[in-house]
Amino acid sequence: MPNLIIFNNKIKKFKKTITVSGDKSISIRWVLLSSIANGVSEAKNLLMSEDVMAAIGAIKKLGIKVKIHNNSCKIYGQGVNGYKYKKKLIINAKNSGTLGRLILGLLINSSTQIKLIGDKSLSKRDFERVSKPLSKFGANFRLKNKKNLPLIVNGTSNLKPIKYLENRGSAQCKSAVIFGAMRTKGTTTIKAKKSRNHTELLCKYLGLPLSIKSNKSFDLIKIKKVENIKSFNYKIPSDISSSAFFIALTALNKNSELIIKNVNINPSRIGIIKILKKMGVQIIFKNKKIYKGEQNADILVKSPKRLRPINCPAKLTSEAIDEFLVIFLVAAKAEGISYFKNLAELNQKESPRLIWAERILNKMGIRTITTKNSIKIFGNPNLELKNKIEIKNYLKDHRVFMTSVIASLSFGGKWYIHDKDSIKTSFPTFLDTIKNINK
């Protein structure tokens, strides 16, 4: 079975320096904003994953020229209103929720009907949470079962500004509305629960008419119509979500040390760092710098002698939403009971991740108590696996695959992990990086 991989040996202690792939969230946002800029924008270290390639494929369908050569990508933007729509246009977002939701904000003024489709996993995800606020601008949406893909959008040139409350902590919903507001006369106001803010930082760097007032729980965002975006170059930093797997691997293996070079450490994305530090993992940011509004640094991780359990503060949930699967692995080795709450969004991802977390931990012999939005993990610092564990039928969720690999290397056992091609979604070089650490 060519798409099956077997792990049968724990990793030995290591001291390594690595570089991981470019940040997926920033890569997709760069592609979309460059497509409506004026002139040629270039990115270095753009993540060449299936999600980002789907974004490039989407803007090509909208009449935008793209050139990729080695580690460079050039996008020939045609301006804010430069998209060319063919009749009965179909855009395939494949597995990418970020692309599928964000691009709808750029299509609400479309002059013809556009159909958005995705793969089996994406087609099960909730798109009403985006279509509902975007329809208030004046666009019309038709969804399968009023919630899912395929989706048809009919845009309008008569867009009206809106007031929108985003209370889930979804950066995708917030960003889709920001993109919609960019096409709308007047001022759109968004009251958004704290979530990752790459879109806002990129808009501010580009000098777009966006303002933000923040308090502890919410951001008040105001944005006016955008008339012009200058082309811009970007060197994409490494992805904290991809780095998370190796941070966890280091935390779980005694006498190990790792440096990950030039990682994006946006404060809205470093929940895993805050959580693992509370659990006793030594993590230090080195060579910190600001690049086009984003904070980047090298991350130094040292494994602890013991891992403490955690009653995880709910306020860290949105900052770590994509990293909880590996955080749960670390909790499985802690000396005591860890509790995580406000996790309902985990089941809105590529697979129902909270359910999969429970399955993986239970297969490992870890006791859990799980509700619809919480999990209690009874850690076992002496856990050593000898049994066979098989992971399959997980909707090809890349993070389930990578979490299973980290579990096998950290706890032992014989793991049969299916659908290894799932990593092409976000981190095609994941297994190569594992080999580099495990030399």
C-alpha positions in Angstrom: 0.0 0.0 0.0 2.0 3.0 -1.3 0.1 5.6 0.8 0.7 3.7 4.0 3.7 4.4 6.3 4.8 2.2 9.2 6.7 3.5 12.2 8.2 1.0 14.6 11.0 2.7 16.4 11.2 5.5 18.9 13.4 8.5 18.1 16.7 8.8 19.9 17.7 12.0 21.8 18.7 14.8 19.4 20.3 18.2 19.2 19.4 19.7 15.8 18.7 22.9 13.9 16.0 22.9 11.3 14.0 25.1 8.9 10.4 24.3 8.2 8.2 25.3 5.3 6.7 28.8 4.7 3.6 29.9 6.7 0.4 28.7 5.1 -1.8 31.5 6.4 0.5 34.2 5.2 1.2 32.4 1.9 -2.5 32.2 0.9 -3.2 35.8 2.0 -0.2 37.0 0.0 -1.5 35.2 -3.1 -5.0 36.7 -2.8 -3.9 40.3 -2.1 -1.2 40.2 -4.8 -3.9 39.2 -7.3 -5.8 42.5 -6.8 -2.6 44.7 -6.5 -1.3 46.8 -9.3 1.7 45.2 -11.0 4.1 42.4 -10.2 4.4 41.1 -6.6 7.0 38.5 -5.8 7.3 36.0 -2.8 10.2 34.0 -1.7 9.8 30.8 0.4 6.1 30.6 -0.5 4.7 27.4 0.8 4.4 25.1 -2.2 1.6 22.9 -0.7 -1.7 21.8 -2.2 -3.6 24.5 -0.3 -1.4 27.3 -1.6 -1.4 25.8 -5.1 -5.2 25.7 -5.0 -5.1 29.5 -4.2 -2.8 30.1 -7.2 -5.1 27.9 -9.4 -8.1 30.0 -8.2 -6.6 33.4 -9.2 -5.5 31.9 -12.5 -9.1 31.1 -13.2 -9.9 34.7 -12.4 -7.5 35.9 -15.2 -4.4 36.5 -13.1 -1.0 35.5 -14.5 1.4 33.6 -12.2 5.0 32.5 -12.7 6.8 30.1 -10.4 10.5 29.4 -10.6 12.4 27.5 -8.0 11.8 29.3 -4.7 10.1 32.3 -6.2 6.6 33.1 -7.2 5.5 36.2 -9.2 1.9 37.3 -9.5 0.9 39.9 -12.1 -1.9 41.7 -10.3 -4.5 43.5 -12.4 -5.8 45.9 -9.7 -8.7 45.8 -7.3 -11.3 45.3 -10.1 -9.0 43.3 -12.4 -10.6 39.9 -12.2 -12.0 38.5 -15.5 -15.0 36.3 -15.0 -16.0 33.6 -17.4 -19.6 32.4 -17.5 -20.3 29.3 -15.2 -16.8 29.7 -13.7 -15.9 26.9 -11.2 -13.2 27.5 -8.6 -11.9 24.5 -6.7 -10.6 25.2 -3.2 -9.7 21.6 -2.7 -8.9 21.0 1.0 -8.3 24.7 1.9 -10.8 26.3 4.3 -8.7 29.4 4.3 -8.9 29.8 0.5 -12.5 28.7 0.2 -13.8 31.2 2.8 -11.5 34.2 2.1 -11.9 34.2 -1.6 -15.7 34.6 -1.3 -15.0 38.1 0.1 -13.3 39.0 -3.1 -16.1 37.6 -5.3 -19.2 39.4 -3.8 -19.1 42.0 -6.6 -18.7 39.3 -9.4 -20.4 40.2 -12.6 -21.5 36.6 -13.3 -22.3 33.4 -11.3 -19.4 31.6 -9.8 -19.4 28.1 -8.3 -17.1 27.1 -5.4 -16.3 23.5 -4.9 -13.9 21.5 -2.6 -12.8 18.0 -1.7 -14.7 15.6 0.4 -13.4 17.1 3.7 -14.0 20.7 2.8 -17.4 19.9 1.4 -18.5 18.8 4.9 -17.4 22.1 6.6 -19.7 25.0 7.5 -19.7 27.7 4.8 -22.9 29.4 6.1 -20.8 31.1 8.7 -19.2 33.0 5.9 -22.0 33.3 3.4 -24.4 34.7 6.0 -22.4 37.9 6.8 -21.2 38.3 3.1 -24.8 38.1 1.9 -25.6 41.2 4.1 -23.3 43.2 1.7 -25.8 42.4 -1.1 -24.4 39.3 -2.7 -26.5 36.1 -3.1 -25.4 32.7 -2.1 -26.8 29.2 -2.7 -25.3 26.3 -0.6 -25.9 22.6 -0.5 -28.2 21.9 2.5 -27.9 25.7 3.2 -24.5 25.1 4.7 -22.0 23.2 2.6 -20.2 23.2 -0.7 -20.8 23.2 -3.6 -21.7 26.9 -3.3 -22.9 29.4 -5.9 -22.3 33.1 -5.5 -24.0 35.8 -7.5 -22.3 39.1 -6.9 -23.6 42.6 -7.2 -22.1 46.0 -7.9 -24.5 47.6 -5.4 -22.7 46.5 -2.2 -23.6 48.1 1.1 -21.4 48.3 4.2 -22.3 46.2 7.2 -21.9 45.7 10.9 -20.7 42.2 11.8 -20.2 40.4 15.1 -17.7 37.6 14.8 -17.9 35.7 18.1 -16.4 32.3 17.3 -12.8 33.5 17.1 -12.6 32.5 13.4 -9.9 34.4 11.5 -11.3 33.0 8.2 -14.8 34.5 8.8 -13.3 37.8 9.9 -10.9 37.9 6.9 -13.6 37.1 4.4 -15.7 40.1 5.7 -12.6 42.4 5.6 -12.1 41.4 1.9 -15.8 42.0 1.2 -15.6 45.4 2.9 -12.7 46.3 0.6 -15.1 46.2 -2.3 -17.9 48.2 -0.6 -18.5 52.0 -0.4 -18.8 53.3 3.1 -17.4 51.9 6.3 -17.9 48.3 7.5 -17.5 47.7 11.2 -16.4 44.3 12.6 -16.5 43.4 16.2 -14.3 40.3 16.3 -13.4 37.8 19.0 -9.6 37.6 19.2 -8.1 35.4 16.5 -5.1 35.4 14.3 -4.6 38.7 12.6 -2.4 38.2 9.5 -5.0 39.8 7.3 -5.2 43.0 9.4 -1.4 43.2 9.6 -1.0 42.8 5.9 -3.7 45.4 5.2 -2.0 47.9 7.5 1.4 47.2 6.0 -0.1 48.0 2.6 -1.6 51.2 3.9 -5.2 50.2 3.3 -8.0 52.1 5.0 -8.3 49.8 8.0 -8.3 50.8 11.7 -8.3 48.6 14.8 -9.2 49.3 18.4 -8.5 46.4 20.8 -9.5 45.3 24.2 -8.8 42.0 26.0 -11.5 40.0 24.3 -12.5 41.7 21.0 -11.1 43.8 18.2 -13.2 46.6 16.7 -12.2 46.8 13.1 -13.3 49.5 10.6 -12.5 49.3 6.9 -13.4 51.4 3.9 -13.5 50.7 0.2 -10.0 50.1 -1.3 -9.3 51.8 -4.5 -5.7 50.8 -5.1 -3.1 48.3 -3.8 0.5 48.7 -4.7 2.4 45.5 -5.7 4.6 44.2 -2.9 7.3 41.6 -2.3 7.3 39.2 0.7 9.8 36.7 2.1 7.4 34.2 3.8 8.6 33.1 7.3 8.4 29.6 8.6 5.0 28.3 9.8 4.4 28.1 13.6 1.8 25.4 13.0 4.2 23.2 11.1 6.9 24.0 13.7 4.5 22.8 16.5 5.1 19.1 15.6 8.8 19.4 16.2 8.3 21.6 19.3 6.1 18.8 20.7 8.6 16.1 19.6 11.4 17.8 21.5 9.1 18.3 24.6 8.3 14.6 24.6 11.9 13.2 24.3 14.4 13.5 27.1 17.7 15.3 26.8 16.8 16.8 23.4 17.2 20.3 22.0 16.0 21.9 18.8 16.3 25.3 17.1 13.8 26.2 14.4 14.9 29.1 12.2 12.9 32.2 11.3 9.5 31.2 12.5 6.5 33.6 12.4 5.6 34.2 16.1 2.6 36.4 15.6 1.1 36.9 19.1 -2.2 35.5 17.9 -0.5 32.2 16.9 1.7 31.3 19.8 -0.8 29.7 22.1 1.2 26.4 21.9 4.3 28.2 23.2 2.4 29.7 26.2 0.7 26.4 27.0 3.9 24.2 26.8 5.9 26.7 28.8 3.2 26.4 31.5 3.8 22.7 31.3 7.5 23.0 32.0 9.0 23.0 28.4 11.9 25.4 28.0 11.2 27.6 25.0 13.1 30.8 24.1 12.7 33.2 21.2 16.1 34.3 19.7 17.0 36.8 17.0 13.5 38.5 17.2 12.7 40.9 14.4 9.7 42.7 12.9 9.1 42.1 9.2 6.3 43.9 7.4 4.3 44.0 10.6 4.9 40.4 11.6 7.1 39.2 14.4 9.6 36.5 13.4 12.3 34.7 15.5 14.3 31.5 15.9 12.7 29.1 18.4 14.9 27.2 20.8 13.3 24.3 22.5 14.7 22.1 25.3 13.0 19.0 26.7 12.0 19.2 30.4 12.9 16.6 33.1 9.2 16.4 33.9 6.0 17.7 32.3 3.4 19.4 34.4 -0.4 19.0 33.8 -2.3 22.1 32.9 -5.8 23.5 33.3 -5.5 25.4 30.1 -6.8 29.0 30.1 -9.7 29.4 27.7 -8.3 32.6 26.4 -5.4 30.6 24.8 -7.8 28.5 22.7 -7.9 30.6 19.6 -4.2 31.1 19.7 -3.5 27.4 19.6 -6.6 26.0 17.7 -4.5 24.3 15.0 -1.9 22.9 17.4 -4.1 21.2 20.0 -3.6 17.7 18.7 0.1 17.7 19.5 -0.5 19.7 22.7 -2.7 16.8 23.8 0.2 14.4 23.1 2.3 16.4 25.5 -0.5 16.3 28.1 -0.5 12.5 27.7 3.0 12.4 29.2 2.4 14.9 32.0 2.3 13.9 35.6 -1.4 14.4 36.3 -4.7 15.5 34.8 -4.8 18.2 32.1 -8.0 20.0 31.2 -8.8 21.9 27.9 -12.1 23.7 27.2 -13.8 25.9 24.6 -12.7 23.5 21.9 -15.9 23.2 19.8 -14.0 24.8 16.8 -11.7 21.8 16.7 -14.6 19.8 15.2 -15.0 22.4 12.5 -11.6 21.6 11.0 -10.6 19.3 8.2 -11.7 16.4 10.3 -13.6 16.4 13.7 -10.2 16.9 15.5 -11.5 16.7 19.1 -13.0 13.3 18.3 -9.8 12.2 16.6 -7.8 13.4 19.6 -9.8 11.1 21.8 -9.4 8.2 19.5 -5.6 8.5 19.2 -5.1 9.0 22.9 -7.4 6.0 23.7 -5.6 3.8 21.2 -2.4 4.8 23.2 -4.0 3.7 26.4 -4.5 7.2 27.8 -7.8 7.8 29.6 -9.8 10.8 28.5 -13.1 12.4 29.4 -14.5 14.3 26.4 -17.5 16.5 25.8 -18.5 18.5 22.7 -16.1 21.3 23.6 -13.7 20.0 26.2 -11.2 17.1 27.0 -9.7 15.9 30.2 -6.5 13.9 29.7 -5.1 11.6 32.4 -1.3 11.8 31.8 1.1 8.9 32.2 4.8 10.0 32.3 5.9 6.4 32.1 3.9 5.4 29.0 5.8 3.1 26.7 3.8 1.5 23.8 4.4 -2.0 22.5 1.1 -2.6 20.7 0.0 -2.1 17.1 -1.9 1.1 16.3 -3.7 1.8 13.0 -4.8 5.3 11.9 -7.1 5.6 8.9 -10.3 7.1 7.6 -9.6 10.5 9.1 -10.7 12.5 6.0 -7.0 12.9 5.1 -6.5 15.5 7.7 -2.9 16.5 7.5 -2.6 17.3 11.2 -4.0 13.9 12.3 -1.3 12.2 10.2 1.5 14.4 11.5 0.3 14.0 15.1 0.3 10.2 14.7 3.9 10.3 13.5 5.0 12.4 16.5 3.2 10.0 18.8 4.9 6.9 17.3 8.3 8.5 17.6 7.7 9.6 21.1 5.9 6.7 22.7 6.9 3.7 20.6 4.6 0.9 19.4 4.0 -0.2 15.8 2.0 2.5 14.0 0.3 1.9 10.6 -0.6 5.4 9.4 -2.6 5.6 6.2 -2.9 8.5 3.7 0.6 9.9 4.1 -0.1 12.1 1.0 -2.3 14.2 3.3 0.8 16.2 4.3 0.9 17.7 0.8 -1.9 20.0 2.0 0.3 22.0 4.4 3.8 20.5 4.8 5.0 18.4 1.9 8.6 18.1 3.4 7.4 16.9 6.8 8.8 13.4 6.6 12.1 14.7 5.2 12.4 17.0 8.2 11.7 14.0 10.5 14.5 12.0 8.8 16.9 15.0 9.3 16.2 15.1 13.0 16.3 11.3 13.3 19.7 10.8 11.6 
